[in-house]
Amino acid sequence: MKKRIDVLESLGPGRLLVLCVALVGLVSVIDMLTGYEMNVTMLYLAPIFLAAWTLGANAAIVMSIIAIAAWFVSLLYMHPVYTQPLLHVWDGTIQFAMFVLFGLVISKLKVALGHADERFATVLEGLNAAVYVADAQSGELLYANEQYHASFPAGTTLPSLPQNLHEGEVHDKARGRWYLIHSRPVRWIDGRMVRLQLATDITERRRAEALFRQQQEKMQITARLVAVGEMATTLAHELNQPLAAISNYSMGCVRRLRSGTWDEAELLDALEKGAAQAERASKVVQHVREFVARRAPNLVPCDINEVVGGVSSMIGLEARQNGATLKLELSDIVPYVHADPLLMEQVILNLSRNALEAMQETPAAERQLTIRSRPNGGDTVEVEVEDKGRGIDPQLEANLFTPFFSTKSHGMGLGLHICRSIVEAHGGHVWVSRNEPGGMTFHFSLKSVYA
């Protein structure tokens, strides 16, 4: 039907008007030949429809006038249908009104359909993707938007791509571009099945994805290098304490031997403590190796008070070297916790050492380091390390546990970060609070064996 109308429109307005008038005359002749025994008035609608659809509303009105005139002529030529002439006029008026209304409706419908087609075409032409319709059997290109012609000047359906491709990503080697193809079968205006396809150029996206993958690989390499650096820094940081203790115990023995006034029990005690610190350094290396291998901490039921007691001698020695005193306030009713004793010793040592360094500007008589333990609600145990130092700027508290952040000029910024990592690996929590009138208290909590 659409093709036939297109052929008629190609005749031109003059020929179309002559054709419509000829159709009106043909209907009038049929009307007279039947002697009004058949009602063929509806046939006048055919030329009116053709005029309205091809030539517009004005042509439809003109054709309606010609049709009603032909109707009257044929009516008067034969014999009156009604006994009263006024009824003829009334009947003709109704017929004319029907013809005009029909013609106007058809012309308006044509305009509305045209606008709809224009809007649809505008949307398709405005897309950044190539939209085209091809015959499902022959591959004949039936429609293509502007983007298609810009992308494929040859004017065929993706000439260098597989013709049977319906969905997915495909590479156009001739142009060096990548396209994402979406396809679905639709029924064309002539009734045949065709394939509507949309080709989106994804070349830049593919390049971005490739660049992103390269960056990810570089980031992974960098992350591995950073991890190696962190492990090396951690190892140096953790070994510094037992090595310093070994040096202190050894130099103490040397001084006593040189003075000639030494006590065998004191030397034996110092050497035993030095050997214990050497063993501790060995365990630190072992735990760092386990951490690199991503093994979980060796959690066993342990008494946190025994852990504190195991490192109290070393903490007390460092406290005396810094002109401070160590005070232990350990509760007798703390339950056992699931923890790795060596890692917990490392946490307590790091927090205690930070506390001692924070009190360097505190008057000697006020330098007191306090370590507390207490049950916290029955399912956790809390440990506190309190100092009487100058405190920390409130604006810096949020960054205390951030890697490589330090308030000390010579600090590496890893001690507190390592403490938090260890405690959180045990399922615990670490935080800090301010003391009155001055100083800070670092807290960490661990789950008890009853939790």
C-alpha positions, 0 to 999 in steps of 0.5 A, a space after each residue: 500500500 505504501 509503495 502504491 501511494 508513493 507511485 501516485 504521489 510521483 505523478 504530480 499535483 495536476 495529474 493527481 487532481 485529474 485522476 481524482 476528478 475521473 474517479 468521481 465521474 466514474 462513481 457518478 456513472 456507476 450510481 446512475 447505471 444502477 438506478 439507485 438500486 445500490 447505494 454507492 455513495 461511499 465510493 466517493 470517499 475513495 477520490 476524497 481520500 486520495 486527494 486528502 492524503 496526497 494533496 492536503 486539506 484544501 484539495 480534499 474540500 475541493 474534491 468534496 464539492 466536486 463529489 457532491 455536485 456529481 451526486 446531485 447531477 446523477 440524482 437529478 438525471 434519474 428520478 428523485 429518491 424522495 417525494 419532497 425536494 427539500 429532503 434532497 437538499 438535506 440529504 446532499 448537505 449531510 453527504 457534503 458534510 461527511 465528505 469534508 469531515 472525512 477529507 479533513 480527518 485524513 489530511 490531519 492524520 497524514 500530517 500527524 503521521 508525518 510529524 511522528 515520522 519526523 520526530 522518530 527520524 530526528 531521534 535516530 539522526 541525533 544518536 551517536 550510534 549507527 542505526 540501520 535496517 537491513 533485509 534479513 535475507 538479502 542484506 539490502 540496506 533499507 534505512 541508515 541514519 546519519 551516523 551510519 553514513 559518517 562511519 561507513 561511507 561505502 553505504 553498505 551494512 558494515 562492509 568489513 564485519 561479519 554479515 551474520 553478526 547479530 550481537 556482541 563486540 566486533 573489530 572492524 579491521 579495515 578501519 581499526 575500530 571496535 563496535 558493540 552490535 545490538 540487533 533485533 528482528 522487526 517487521 518493516 512497513 511492507 510487511 516483510 521481516 527485517 533486522 534493526 541493528 545498532 552499532 556503537 563505536 566502543 573504540 575509545 572505551 576499549 582503549 580506556 579499558 586497556 589503559 586501565 588494565 595497564 595501570 592496574 598492573 603497574 599499581 600491583 607492581 607498585 603495591 608489591 614494592 610498597 609491601 616489600 618496603 613496609 616489611 623491611 621497615 617493619 622488620 627494622 622497627 620491630 628488631 630495634 627494641 630487642 637489639 637495643 635491649 641486648 646492647 644494654 644488657 651486654 654493655 652493662 656486663 662489660 662495665 661490671 667486668 671492667 670495674 672488677 666489682 661484679 656479682 656473678 648473680 647479676 652478670 648471669 641475670 643480665 646475660 639471661 635477659 640478653 639471651 631472652 631478647 635475642 630469642 625474641 628478635 628471632 621470633 620477630 623475624 619468624 612472625 614477619 615471615 609468617 605475616 608475609 606468607 599471609 598466615 593468621 596469628 597463632 591465637 591461643 588462650 593466654 593471660 594478658 597479665 602474664 604478657 604484660 609481666 613478660 615485657 615489664 622488665 624491659 619496659 622498666 629498664 627503658 623507663 629508668 633510662 628515660 628518668 621515668 617510673 613504671 606502674 602496673 595496675 593489673 586486675 586479678 579477675 581478667 579472663 583469658 583472651 584469644 591472642 598471639 602472646 608474642 604479637 601482644 608483647 609487641 603491641 604493649 612494647 610499642 605503646 609503652 615506648 611511645 609513651 616514654 618518648 612523649 614524656 621527654 619534656 615532662 618534669 622528671 618527678 612526674 614521668 610515670 608510665 602506667 599499664 592497666 588491665 581490666 575486664 570490660 563487660 565480661 566478653 572483652 579485656 581492655 589494656 591501657 597504656 597511660 603517660 603524663 606527656 604533653 599530649 597531642 594536637 586534637 587536629 592530629 588525633 585522627 591520623 595517629 594510626 595512619 601509616 607513615 604519619 608521625 608527630 616525631 621528627 625521627 619517627 617512621 610513622 609505622 609503630 601505631 599503625 602496626 599496633 592497630 593492624 595486630 589488634 584488629 587481626 585479633 578481632 579487637 579494637 584500639 583507640 586513644 583518649 586524653 588525660 586530665 590534666 595532661 597526657 594520653 592513654 592508648 587503649 586496646 581491647 581483645 575478646 575473651 575466651 568466653 565471648 
